[in-house]
């Protein structure tokens, strides 16, 4: 049941609980008993749960019913500013452990106009994470007339997402970083995962805007 093959995806989480009830027991009384336990409340009252699956087996001998209940949470298009901030904070901690300064955090309408459409394509399965990163790097390089590096990382859950960084991201004396988080599920896959982009260079002035006209199609 937790695999959720019959639930519209892409899924990002599922939880389940098992229970035993008695024939003839009223629904309010039965739910009240289930909600007594914290672990059951976490499943039944999950604010992100969108669908529920229920399976029961009647036990005529004991005049009872056994059951499993599963809730499902799907990926939905949205922004993840709190996750992006947490990942940048983690990178700063790793840099400070090496005696380096904090990264310069870059977020402007210019950077968002590049990354938001790419993340939308990821969520719609119209591109893959590495292809999206390569497109972002080419676009920033063309518009700002300088080279950029990029990193992509993945996670099934954002809570406790703490990637380990190496190379210029943590070793260079000064690094400016553009960060963006989205989600992706490969064609044919029912479960998705979070995707994080870090696009960086020693220094650049994103506030100055593009130095090359945007392409028109």
Backbone as JSON, one array per atom type, in Angstrom:
{
  "sequence": "XXXXXXXXXXXXXXXXXXXXXXXXXXXXXXXXXXXXXXXXXXXXXXXXXXXXXXXXXXXXXXXXXXXXXXXXXXXXXXXXXXXXXXXXXXXXXXXXXXXXXXXXXXXXXXXXXXXXXXXXXXXXXXXXXXXXXXXXXXXXXXXXXXXXXXXXXXXXXXXXXXXXXXXXXXXXXXXXXXXXXXXXXXXXXXXXXXXXXXXXXXXXXXXXXXXXXXXXX",
  "N": [[0.82, -1.21, 0.0], [1.98, 1.22, 0.7], [3.54, 1.86, -1.48], [1.87, 3.03, -3.32], [0.88, 2.73, -5.99], [-1.51, 3.13, -7.32], [-2.13, 5.73, -6.88], [-2.27, 9.08, -7.91], [0.71, 10.54, -8.94], [3.67, 12.71, -8.95], [4.81, 10.98, -6.02], [5.92, 12.02, -2.78], [5.98, 11.19, -0.18], [4.76, 8.72, 2.13], [2.7, 7.36, 4.7], [1.76, 4.99, 7.22], [-0.66, 3.23, 9.26], [-1.7, 0.61, 11.46], [-4.63, -1.11, 12.67], [-7.15, -2.31, 14.98], [-10.53, -2.97, 15.23], [-13.93, -3.13, 16.52], [-16.88, -4.82, 15.53], [-19.74, -2.87, 14.87], [-18.94, -0.71, 16.34], [-19.03, 2.77, 16.72], [-18.07, 5.27, 14.32], [-17.03, 7.85, 15.27], [-16.22, 7.16, 17.9], [-14.36, 5.17, 17.37], [-12.4, 6.53, 15.82], [-11.6, 8.35, 17.72], [-10.26, 6.68, 19.52], [-8.12, 5.88, 17.91], [-6.8, 8.34, 17.53], [-5.75, 8.76, 19.98], [-3.13, 7.9, 20.19], [0.11, 9.21, 19.65], [1.66, 8.5, 17.36], [-0.29, 7.63, 15.58], [-1.76, 9.98, 15.27], [0.08, 11.53, 13.88], [-0.06, 10.4, 11.39], [-2.84, 10.47, 10.63], [-3.49, 13.18, 10.87], [-1.78, 14.57, 9.26], [-0.96, 17.48, 7.65], [-0.13, 17.72, 5.02], [-0.95, 15.51, 3.67], [-2.67, 14.13, 0.93], [-4.22, 12.08, -0.13], [-5.93, 9.05, 0.84], [-5.68, 5.61, 1.6], [-7.45, 2.65, 2.39], [-7.6, -0.51, 3.85], [-9.33, -3.39, 4.89], [-9.97, -6.29, 6.95], [-12.35, -8.58, 7.88], [-12.86, -10.26, 10.92], [-14.58, -12.84, 11.77], [-14.58, -14.62, 13.87], [-13.6, -13.34, 16.2], [-15.27, -11.25, 16.1], [-14.34, -8.85, 15.08], [-12.43, -6.31, 13.35], [-9.66, -5.95, 11.28], [-7.26, -3.67, 10.1], [-5.49, -1.61, 7.67], [-4.27, 1.64, 7.17], [-3.27, 4.11, 4.95], [-1.63, 7.13, 4.19], [-0.95, 9.59, 1.64], [1.43, 11.81, 0.25], [1.93, 14.21, -2.18], [4.19, 15.63, -4.63], [4.03, 19.06, -5.3], [3.86, 21.94, -7.41], [5.81, 24.52, -6.19], [7.63, 27.09, -4.4], [10.79, 26.88, -2.62], [12.02, 28.49, -0.48], [12.85, 28.36, 2.22], [14.21, 25.95, 2.36], [16.29, 26.37, 0.57], [17.64, 28.41, 1.92], [18.47, 26.98, 4.21], [20.24, 25.12, 3.07], [22.22, 26.82, 2.07], [23.09, 27.89, 4.5], [24.2, 25.6, 5.61], [26.32, 25.16, 3.85], [27.83, 27.44, 4.43], [28.57, 26.84, 7.06], [30.27, 24.66, 6.65], [32.26, 25.91, 5.15], [33.22, 27.78, 7.01], [34.32, 26.04, 8.85], [36.62, 25.44, 7.56], [37.97, 27.74, 7.7], [37.14, 29.71, 5.95], [35.4, 32.5, 4.42], [31.88, 33.41, 4.52], [29.63, 32.48, 1.86], [28.68, 34.6, -0.89], [25.4, 35.38, -1.27], [23.27, 35.19, -3.94], [20.41, 36.43, -5.31], [18.2, 37.5, -7.52], [15.78, 39.17, -9.64], [16.65, 38.6, -12.16], [18.18, 36.21, -11.92], [16.19, 34.5, -10.99], [14.44, 34.51, -13.14], [15.72, 32.91, -14.91], [16.05, 30.41, -13.59], [13.54, 29.61, -12.54], [11.77, 28.77, -14.72], [13.18, 26.5, -15.54], [13.09, 24.82, -13.3], [10.36, 24.41, -13.29], [10.06, 22.88, -15.61], [11.47, 20.61, -14.78], [9.72, 19.64, -12.77], [7.58, 18.95, -14.37], [8.55, 16.87, -15.79], [9.84, 17.38, -18.16], [12.46, 17.8, -18.62], [15.69, 16.6, -17.54], [17.5, 16.56, -14.37], [20.38, 17.07, -14.67], [20.49, 17.98, -17.3], [18.93, 20.27, -17.07], [20.53, 21.78, -15.34], [22.79, 22.17, -16.97], [21.63, 23.77, -18.97], [21.0, 26.05, -17.46], [23.58, 26.91, -16.72], [24.69, 27.52, -19.24], [22.99, 29.6, -19.98], [23.4, 31.6, -17.99], [26.14, 32.04, -18.4], [26.14, 33.07, -21.01], [24.6, 35.39, -20.69], [25.93, 36.92, -18.74], [28.5, 36.99, -19.51], [30.69, 35.46, -18.49], [32.28, 32.61, -17.0], [30.64, 29.9, -15.32], [30.29, 27.55, -12.62], [28.64, 24.5, -11.62], [26.6, 22.59, -9.34], [24.66, 19.71, -8.57], [22.39, 18.26, -6.34], [20.6, 15.64, -4.58], [17.68, 14.55, -2.78], [15.47, 12.59, -0.79], [13.94, 13.63, 1.21], [13.5, 16.85, 2.72], [13.95, 17.56, 5.33], [16.63, 17.7, 7.46], [18.39, 17.63, 5.36], [21.58, 17.63, 4.43], [23.97, 18.07, 2.53], [27.38, 17.11, 1.76], [29.98, 19.25, 0.9], [32.55, 19.96, -1.52], [35.64, 20.98, -3.09], [35.74, 24.06, -5.01], [33.48, 25.29, -3.84], [33.74, 25.18, -1.08], [36.4, 25.65, -0.64], [37.53, 27.86, -2.03], [38.51, 31.29, -1.63], [36.64, 33.36, -1.95], [33.3, 33.15, -2.87], [30.49, 33.44, -4.91], [27.08, 32.61, -4.98], [24.31, 31.15, -6.61], [21.25, 29.75, -5.75], [18.84, 27.14, -6.02], [15.91, 25.21, -5.49], [13.99, 22.38, -6.37], [11.79, 19.79, -7.63], [11.83, 16.42, -8.94], [10.74, 13.74, -10.97], [11.55, 10.89, -12.63], [10.57, 9.93, -15.96], [8.12, 7.45, -15.95], [8.66, 6.75, -13.34], [7.17, 6.52, -10.13], [7.64, 7.77, -7.78], [9.09, 10.81, -6.6], [11.9, 13.09, -6.16], [13.71, 15.54, -4.27], [15.53, 18.22, -5.77], [18.49, 20.07, -5.9], [20.08, 22.97, -7.03], [23.26, 24.47, -7.29], [24.82, 27.2, -8.41], [27.75, 28.78, -9.25], [30.49, 31.13, -8.92], [33.72, 32.81, -8.71], [33.21, 35.6, -8.29], [30.61, 37.87, -9.08], [28.42, 40.29, -10.6], [25.29, 40.21, -10.31], [23.24, 41.99, -10.02], [23.67, 43.89, -11.89], [22.46, 43.03, -14.14], [21.69, 41.55, -17.38], [24.29, 41.33, -19.78], [24.09, 40.61, -22.31], [21.69, 40.51, -24.84], [18.51, 38.89, -24.3], [17.59, 35.79, -25.75], [15.16, 35.4, -28.28], [12.31, 33.54, -29.29]],
  "CA": [[0.0, 0.0, 0.0], [2.8, 2.42, 0.79], [4.1, 2.19, -2.78], [0.94, 3.97, -3.91], [0.88, 2.64, -7.46], [-2.79, 3.6, -7.86], [-2.31, 7.12, -6.48], [-1.65, 10.0, -8.87], [1.99, 11.05, -8.43], [4.69, 11.95, -8.24], [4.71, 10.96, -4.57], [7.13, 12.35, -2.02], [5.97, 10.55, 1.14], [3.58, 7.97, 2.53], [2.75, 6.88, 6.07], [0.67, 4.04, 7.44], [-0.92, 2.73, 10.61], [-2.55, -0.57, 11.52], [-5.6, -0.96, 13.76], [-8.16, -3.35, 15.19], [-11.78, -2.43, 15.75], [-14.99, -4.07, 16.89], [-18.1, -4.63, 14.75], [-20.77, -2.08, 15.52], [-18.36, 0.45, 17.0], [-19.28, 3.99, 15.98], [-16.89, 5.88, 13.74], [-16.41, 8.85, 16.15], [-15.54, 6.5, 19.01], [-13.2, 4.45, 16.84], [-11.38, 7.51, 15.47], [-11.09, 8.9, 18.97], [-9.25, 5.75, 20.04], [-6.93, 5.95, 17.06], [-6.12, 9.61, 17.73], [-5.12, 8.79, 21.3], [-1.71, 7.6, 20.08], [0.83, 10.23, 18.86], [2.08, 8.0, 16.05], [-1.47, 7.63, 14.72], [-2.11, 11.37, 14.96], [1.01, 12.01, 12.86], [-0.53, 9.9, 10.1], [-4.19, 10.91, 10.32], [-3.61, 14.64, 10.86], [-0.72, 15.16, 8.44], [-1.58, 18.52, 6.82], [0.28, 17.61, 3.62], [-1.52, 14.3, 3.06], [-3.68, 14.46, -0.06], [-5.08, 10.93, -0.4], [-5.92, 8.0, 1.86], [-6.08, 4.26, 1.19], [-7.89, 1.87, 3.55], [-7.84, -1.94, 3.6], [-9.8, -4.04, 6.11], [-10.29, -7.72, 6.93], [-13.26, -8.92, 8.97], [-12.56, -11.48, 11.68], [-15.87, -13.25, 12.33], [-14.38, -15.35, 15.11], [-13.49, -12.39, 17.32], [-16.2, -10.15, 15.82], [-13.54, -7.64, 14.97], [-11.96, -5.93, 12.03], [-8.27, -5.52, 11.22], [-7.11, -2.79, 8.96], [-4.33, -0.77, 7.4], [-4.61, 2.93, 6.59], [-2.08, 4.77, 4.43], [-1.8, 8.47, 3.62], [0.02, 9.89, 0.59], [1.76, 13.21, 0.0], [2.47, 14.36, -3.53], [4.93, 16.84, -4.97], [3.22, 20.08, -5.95], [4.7, 23.09, -7.77], [5.92, 25.62, -5.22], [9.01, 27.5, -4.15], [11.37, 26.3, -1.41], [13.02, 29.44, 0.03], [13.4, 27.94, 3.51], [15.17, 24.87, 2.1], [17.46, 26.99, -0.06], [18.38, 29.09, 2.98], [19.11, 25.97, 5.06], [21.38, 24.56, 2.34], [23.26, 27.85, 2.06], [23.63, 27.94, 5.86], [25.06, 24.43, 5.79], [27.55, 25.41, 3.11], [28.61, 28.41, 5.2], [29.17, 26.14, 8.21], [31.39, 23.86, 6.17], [33.33, 26.84, 4.77], [33.81, 28.35, 8.23], [35.15, 25.0, 9.46], [37.89, 25.48, 6.83], [38.53, 29.07, 7.86], [36.76, 30.55, 4.82], [34.28, 33.41, 4.66], [30.58, 32.97, 4.02], [29.41, 32.72, 0.44], [27.81, 35.72, -1.26], [24.15, 34.81, -1.73], [22.76, 35.99, -5.05], [19.03, 36.14, -5.73], [17.61, 38.67, -8.16], [14.77, 38.83, -10.65], [17.39, 38.06, -13.3], [18.5, 34.8, -11.67], [14.95, 33.75, -10.89], [13.84, 34.37, -14.47], [16.41, 31.79, -15.56], [15.91, 29.14, -12.9], [12.15, 29.21, -12.31], [11.25, 27.93, -15.81], [13.88, 25.21, -15.57], [12.51, 24.0, -12.24], [9.01, 24.02, -13.73], [10.24, 21.77, -16.54], [11.82, 19.44, -13.98], [8.51, 19.14, -12.14], [6.7, 18.42, -15.41], [9.29, 15.77, -16.43], [10.2, 17.78, -19.52], [13.92, 17.78, -18.69], [16.33, 15.9, -16.43], [18.26, 17.5, -13.53], [21.66, 17.5, -15.23], [20.21, 18.78, -18.49], [18.48, 21.57, -16.6], [21.69, 22.52, -14.83], [23.61, 22.6, -18.11], [20.94, 24.89, -19.59], [21.17, 27.22, -16.59], [24.97, 27.37, -16.83], [24.86, 28.16, -20.55], [22.25, 30.87, -20.01], [24.12, 32.58, -17.17], [27.4, 32.36, -19.07], [25.86, 33.93, -22.16], [24.06, 36.69, -20.29], [26.84, 37.68, -17.89], [29.83, 36.98, -20.14], [31.71, 34.86, -17.63], [32.01, 31.18, -16.81], [30.05, 29.47, -14.05], [30.29, 26.13, -12.27], [27.37, 24.1, -11.03], [26.48, 21.32, -8.63], [23.3, 19.27, -8.34], [22.28, 17.24, -5.3], [19.28, 15.03, -4.53], [17.25, 14.07, -1.47], [14.09, 12.14, -0.71], [13.27, 14.49, 2.19], [14.28, 18.06, 2.96], [14.33, 17.63, 6.74], [17.95, 17.12, 7.7], [19.17, 17.56, 4.12], [22.87, 18.26, 4.71], [25.0, 17.53, 1.63], [28.77, 17.47, 2.01], [30.5, 19.99, -0.25], [33.99, 19.94, -1.69], [36.1, 21.8, -4.2], [35.68, 25.53, -4.88], [32.38, 25.74, -3.0], [34.17, 25.32, 0.31], [37.84, 25.92, -0.54], [37.9, 29.16, -2.57], [38.42, 32.37, -0.64], [35.4, 34.12, -2.14], [32.42, 32.47, -3.8], [29.12, 33.93, -5.02], [26.29, 31.42, -5.27], [22.88, 31.17, -6.91], [20.72, 28.48, -5.27], [17.44, 26.89, -6.35], [15.45, 23.87, -5.14], [12.75, 21.93, -6.99], [11.63, 18.34, -7.52], [11.89, 15.72, -10.21], [10.45, 12.31, -11.04], [11.89, 10.42, -13.97], [9.45, 9.32, -16.68], [7.88, 6.07, -15.56], [8.82, 6.6, -11.89], [6.0, 7.0, -9.38], [8.14, 8.58, -6.66], [10.0, 11.86, -6.98], [12.92, 13.47, -5.2], [14.09, 16.94, -4.31], [16.72, 18.54, -6.54], [19.07, 21.36, -5.53], [21.12, 23.51, -7.9], [24.17, 25.53, -6.82], [25.55, 27.78, -9.54], [28.67, 29.65, -8.52], [31.69, 31.69, -9.55], [34.46, 33.58, -7.71], [32.47, 36.82, -7.99], [29.9, 38.43, -10.23], [27.44, 41.31, -10.25], [24.01, 39.86, -10.93], [22.35, 43.15, -9.99], [23.89, 44.71, -13.08], [21.6, 42.54, -15.2], [22.32, 40.88, -18.51], [25.14, 42.1, -20.69], [23.77, 40.12, -23.63], [20.22, 40.46, -24.99], [17.9, 37.58, -24.19], [17.17, 35.22, -27.03], [13.72, 35.33, -28.53], [11.99, 32.36, -30.11]],
  "C": [[0.85, 1.26, 0.0], [3.4, 2.82, -0.55], [3.17, 3.12, -3.56], [0.84, 3.93, -5.41], [-0.4, 3.17, -8.07], [-3.09, 5.04, -7.49], [-1.6, 8.02, -7.48], [-0.4, 10.62, -8.25], [2.4, 12.33, -9.11], [4.55, 12.08, -6.73], [6.03, 11.38, -3.94], [7.14, 11.72, -0.64], [4.7, 9.73, 1.29], [3.79, 7.47, 3.96], [1.6, 5.9, 6.27], [0.51, 3.75, 8.93], [-1.8, 1.49, 10.48], [-3.48, -0.44, 12.72], [-6.47, -2.21, 13.85], [-9.38, -2.69, 15.8], [-12.77, -3.54, 16.05], [-16.21, -3.77, 16.03], [-19.11, -3.81, 15.54], [-20.25, -0.86, 16.25], [-18.56, 1.69, 16.14], [-17.98, 4.62, 15.49], [-16.26, 6.93, 14.65], [-15.64, 8.21, 17.3], [-14.26, 5.81, 18.54], [-12.07, 5.41, 16.49], [-10.78, 8.13, 16.72], [-10.04, 8.01, 19.59], [-7.97, 5.8, 19.22], [-6.12, 7.21, 17.34], [-5.48, 9.72, 19.11], [-3.61, 8.62, 21.21], [-1.01, 8.64, 19.2], [1.23, 9.76, 17.47], [0.9, 7.96, 15.07], [-1.88, 9.06, 14.33], [-1.2, 11.92, 13.86], [0.57, 11.58, 11.47], [-1.87, 10.53, 9.72], [-4.32, 12.42, 10.16], [-2.5, 15.32, 10.06], [-1.32, 16.21, 7.5], [-1.22, 18.43, 5.34], [-0.31, 16.4, 2.91], [-2.68, 14.68, 2.15], [-4.65, 13.31, -0.32], [-4.9, 9.88, 0.68], [-6.34, 6.69, 1.23], [-6.4, 3.45, 2.44], [-8.16, 0.44, 3.11], [-8.25, -2.59, 4.91], [-10.06, -5.52, 5.87], [-11.18, -8.01, 8.12], [-12.85, -10.25, 9.6], [-13.84, -11.9, 12.38], [-15.71, -13.96, 13.66], [-14.36, -14.42, 16.31], [-14.44, -11.2, 17.16], [-15.45, -8.82, 15.77], [-13.16, -7.37, 13.53], [-10.51, -5.45, 12.16], [-8.11, -4.65, 9.98], [-5.76, -2.1, 8.87], [-4.82, 0.52, 6.74], [-3.31, 3.62, 6.19], [-2.45, 6.14, 3.88], [-0.66, 8.75, 2.64], [0.18, 11.39, 0.43], [2.42, 13.31, -1.36], [3.33, 15.61, -3.63], [3.97, 17.8, -5.68], [4.11, 21.27, -6.28], [4.66, 24.17, -6.69], [7.38, 26.0, -5.09], [9.46, 26.94, -2.8], [12.39, 27.25, -0.79], [13.65, 29.0, 1.35], [14.42, 26.83, 3.33], [16.44, 25.44, 1.49], [18.31, 27.71, 0.99], [19.12, 28.1, 3.87], [20.33, 25.36, 4.37], [22.53, 25.55, 2.26], [23.9, 27.98, 3.45], [24.58, 26.78, 6.11], [26.38, 24.61, 5.05], [28.43, 26.41, 3.84], [29.28, 27.75, 6.4], [30.39, 25.33, 7.77], [32.56, 24.75, 5.72], [34.01, 27.41, 6.01], [34.67, 27.33, 8.95], [36.51, 24.93, 8.78], [38.54, 26.86, 6.91], [38.21, 30.01, 6.71], [35.57, 31.43, 5.19], [32.98, 32.81, 4.12], [30.47, 33.25, 2.53], [28.57, 33.99, 0.26], [26.55, 35.12, -1.87], [23.51, 35.74, -2.77], [21.35, 35.53, -5.4], [18.42, 37.42, -6.25], [16.52, 38.22, -9.12], [15.42, 38.2, -11.87], [17.68, 36.57, -13.09], [17.24, 33.96, -11.6], [14.29, 33.54, -12.24], [14.5, 33.25, -15.26], [16.03, 30.46, -14.92], [14.46, 28.68, -12.72], [11.58, 28.37, -13.46], [11.91, 26.55, -15.89], [13.32, 24.28, -14.5], [11.1, 23.56, -12.59], [9.09, 22.85, -14.7], [10.64, 20.49, -15.82], [10.57, 18.8, -13.39], [7.55, 18.5, -13.12], [7.36, 17.29, -16.21], [9.66, 16.1, -17.88], [11.71, 17.88, -19.7], [14.44, 17.03, -17.48], [17.19, 16.88, -15.64], [19.57, 17.97, -14.15], [21.47, 18.33, -16.5], [19.75, 20.19, -18.1], [19.62, 22.42, -16.08], [22.56, 23.02, -15.97], [22.96, 23.78, -18.83], [21.11, 26.16, -18.78], [22.58, 27.78, -16.71], [25.21, 28.08, -18.16], [24.18, 29.53, -20.58], [22.96, 31.94, -19.2], [25.44, 32.99, -17.82], [27.18, 33.33, -20.22], [25.43, 35.34, -21.71], [25.07, 37.55, -19.52], [28.28, 37.67, -18.39], [30.94, 36.54, -19.18], [31.33, 33.41, -17.42], [31.46, 30.91, -15.41], [30.26, 27.98, -13.88], [28.95, 25.79, -11.64], [27.45, 22.76, -10.33], [24.99, 21.0, -8.49], [23.32, 18.19, -7.26], [20.82, 16.82, -5.17], [18.97, 14.6, -3.11], [15.81, 13.6, -1.55], [13.27, 12.97, 0.27], [14.14, 15.71, 2.46], [14.68, 18.21, 4.42], [15.67, 16.94, 6.95], [18.79, 16.97, 6.45], [20.45, 18.35, 4.31], [23.94, 17.66, 3.8], [26.39, 17.94, 2.08], [29.33, 18.1, 0.74], [32.02, 19.86, -0.3], [34.36, 20.86, -2.84], [35.91, 23.29, -3.95], [34.57, 26.03, -3.95], [32.8, 25.96, -1.55], [35.64, 25.72, 0.45], [38.26, 27.29, -1.08], [37.68, 30.26, -1.54], [37.11, 33.13, -0.74], [34.56, 33.45, -3.21], [31.04, 33.13, -3.74], [28.26, 32.8, -5.57], [24.84, 31.79, -5.58], [22.33, 29.79, -6.53], [19.25, 28.35, -5.65], [17.11, 25.45, -6.06], [14.13, 23.59, -5.85], [12.59, 20.44, -6.78], [11.58, 17.73, -8.9], [11.5, 14.26, -10.01], [10.71, 11.87, -12.46], [10.67, 9.82, -14.65], [9.32, 7.84, -16.32], [8.03, 5.82, -14.07], [7.61, 7.2, -11.17], [6.4, 7.9, -8.23], [9.13, 9.61, -7.17], [11.06, 12.11, -5.92], [13.21, 14.96, -5.35], [15.41, 17.1, -5.07], [17.2, 19.93, -6.14], [20.15, 21.73, -6.52], [21.94, 24.54, -7.12], [24.97, 25.97, -8.03], [26.45, 28.86, -8.97], [29.84, 30.08, -9.39], [32.44, 32.47, -8.48], [33.76, 34.88, -7.32], [31.75, 37.25, -9.25], [28.84, 39.4, -9.72], [26.14, 41.0, -10.96], [23.07, 41.05, -10.96], [22.52, 44.02, -11.22], [23.04, 44.25, -14.25], [22.39, 41.92, -16.33], [23.21, 41.85, -19.3], [24.91, 41.68, -22.13], [22.25, 40.05, -23.75], [19.71, 39.03, -24.88], [17.48, 37.09, -25.57], [15.64, 35.23, -27.11], [13.47, 34.17, -29.46], [10.75, 32.66, -30.94]]
}
